[in-house]
Amino acid sequence: MTAAVIRKSRLQNLLEGFALTALFQSFPNFAAASLMLKLAGNHDLVGDPGVAVFVISASLLHAALASTLGARFPSLCKTVYEPLFFDGRLSLSDKIMEWRTQPTASLQLVTIVMMLSVLAMVFASMG
């Protein structure tokens, strides 16, 4: 963390937290879910922008709910709400750096990478 205290507006801090939640916690899960649907033979989302619309809208809705409910009920939302993303004292890069160094975030990232790798391998082998 930098020595100087960063001054940012409450709105900017909320937008940063929302964006980080959507990008790092919501998006990978819904991208994997859409890939699993395709592998399972669901053709409702295939061939049109339906997959992108599903993943983006579900990620934004999930991030909005996690951001709102997580701040109010941290014990219930501990797996979907990251308080570091909403720390107004940290810059955007410091928020990401602090989050990455936590053991749970590291485990989340490794799990997502492995899950997407396996799904991509299965999808590619289907022909």
N, C-alpha and C positions, 0 to 999 in steps of 0.2 A: 504494500500500500504506500502511496506517496506521502511525503511528509506534510505537504500543504493540504488543508481541508478544501475539498471540492465543493463549490457552491452550485447547486442546480435546483431548478424548480421542482416542486412536487409532481407536476404533470410529466416533466421529462423523466423523473425517476420512475414513475408508474409505467410510462411507456417503455422504458428500458426493461423493467422487470417483466412486463407483459410479453415483450418481444423475445426476451431470453427464455421465458417459460414456454412460449409457443415453439421456438426454434429448437431448443435442446431437450425438452421433456415431452412435448405433445407430438410434434411432427414425425419423429422417428417411429413412434408407436403406431400412428395411424397409417404411415407409409407401409410398415410391415403388415398391418391388418389388411390393407388393400391388396398387397401382394399375396397374402394367404387366401383372400377371397378369390383372386384370379386362379391360384393354384387349385382351389377346391372346385373350380368349374363354374363359378358365378359369372355370368356374362352381362349382368346389368351395368357394371361399371367399365366394361371393355369397349374400346373402339371409338369413344368420344371423350370429350374433356371431363367426363363423369368422375374419373379417378382423381384428377387434380382438384376438382371442385369438392369432392368428398374429403380428401386429405386436408386441404387448406381450411375449409369451413369447420371440420371437426377439430382441427388443431386450434383454430382461433376460439371456438366455443369452449374447448377444454381449458385453454389458457385463461380465458375470461373467468370461468368458474373457479379454477384453481387459484387465481389471483385474488378473487373476491372472498371466497370461502376460506381459503388458506390463512389469510390474515386474521379472520374472525375466529376460526376453529383450528388452530395449528396442531393440536393433538390428533384430530380426526383426519387432517389432510397432510400428514407429514411426508407421505410418499409423492405427492403431486405439487407441493408448495415448497419453494426454496427461498427462505428469508433473505439470503445473500443477494438475490436478484433485485430486491427492493430496498437495499441499504443505500440511503442517500449520500453517505460519506464516501462511497467507492465510485471510481470511474467505471465506465463500461468494461474496459479491459481488465481492471482489477476484480470486478464481479466475476468475470469468466475465469480468471486465474485462481481466485479463492475457491470457486465452486469445483474446478477441476482437481484441486488438491485434496478434496474430501474423499475418504474411502468409499462412501456410498455412491458418489457421483462417478468415481472411477469404475466401480462395479457396474453401474447403469450403462456407462459408455461401452464397456467391454461386452456386456450382454447384448446390447443393441447391435454392435458390429458383428458379433458372432451370429445372431439371429438373422440379420439381413444377408450375411454371407452364405449361410446355409440355404435360405430361401432363394437367393439368386442362383446358387448352384443347382438346386432342384428345378427351378424354372428353366434354366439353360439346358438341362439334360432332358427336358420334356420334348424338345424338338420344335 
